[in-house]
Amino acid sequence: MLYLALSILFSVLLLVNFRVFPRFNISTFQAIAINYPVCFLTGMLLMPEGQSFRLDLLQNWTWYSLALGVGFIITFILSGLATQKIGMTITSMANNVSLVIPVLFSLLVFGSGGKTFDWINYFGLLLAVVSVAIATFKSESSVKANFWLQGGLALAVFLMYGITNTAINYLNITYIADASRVVLVTLVMVLGASISGIILLIIRVIKGFEKIEIKNIAAAFTLGVPNFLSFYFLILTLGYFGNSGAFVYPIYNMGVILVSAFVAILFFKEKVSNLNKLGLFLAVIAILMISWQEVLG
């Protein structure tokens, strides 16, 4: 459970970064683009003794990982754009509800983990989706956006987070035979994100949309280190639990929601309505129902 707790912690730190960036006039895009080279350096420091980074383009998993890295930065950019255009509430809901995609793939396609879901588990999965919707719902929003912009961005975030998380699970099942390969495979994914991010940043700088500033580079470090560690510990968690995305992802997503809510209330003084509190309570119940075999076992 330590790996899972660390993955949740570093994922929440990512949200904290995005929350404080506007206070310091940080360019979110620039921080995202530069954060992936920072991720790569972090991974190099975590490389197990005796291993070295080598990009073997003759391996299928290398190209798969590079492509997945491109998916990472697209997802990050969409998340940042959605946060600015339609608000954190809807973006957060779309992100966390996307757990449905990797869970269903894990159950119906991958058949991984050796865990048979019963009606309690399935009801917990349904309750998890409902709890996320309730916990992230606000009856009033200061963000005004037309219906199609709001729905389109929310759907894009939902699909990209669901697809990338499912792809990570597939990569873990197919190519990461043991924990010693986690850093190497993750580094290749991060390299793909780094290349695509830097190319986009160069284009935006040339066109005058971005100006490189020291504060944005510093922000990339505060974003990049937890970004890599959140993926690193999530992959280790999947391996520890037999690659059962059906078990890991619901708990991971619910954990991020609960810890994020605690941090938001304690440090950012966000107000939580009774409906939000109900959603958080249902999230805890959902976690227990999804993992009741492991809890009682």
Number of C-alpha atoms within 10 A of each C-alpha: 9 10 17 21 17 18 26 26 18 21 24 22 20 17 16 17 17 20 14 12 15 11 8 10 10 20 19 20 21 23 25 28 26 23 31 32 24 22 25 23 17 20 23 16 9 14 18 15 7 5 12 10 13 9 14 11 9 8 9 10 18 18 17 16 23 23 18 25 26 20 21 25 23 18 22 18 18 20 25 19 17 24 20 13 17 22 18 19 18 21 26 24 22 27 23 25 22 25 29 20 20 28 24 16 20 22 19 11 11 20 16 20 19 11 15 11 15 12 10 16 21 14 14 25 25 14 21 30 23 16 28 24 21 19 27 23 18 14 6 6 11 7 12 10 12 9 9 9 13 17 14 12 21 22 15 18 28 25 19 21 26 23 21 19 23 24 18 21 27 20 19 22 20 11 14 20 12 12 14 14 16 23 26 21 23 25 29 26 26 29 23 25 30 26 18 21 26 18 13 15 22 15 13 15 14 11 9 9 10 15 13 13 11 10 13 23 20 15 22 27 20 17 25 25 22 23 24 26 21 23 20 21 20 25 24 21 25 23 22 17 16 16 23 24 32 31 24 23 26 27 23 21 21 25 22 22 22 19 15 19 21 14 16 17 13 11 9 13 10 12 11 14 13 10 16 20 16 13 24 23 14 22 29 18 15 27 23 18 21 27 21 14 15 10 10 7 6
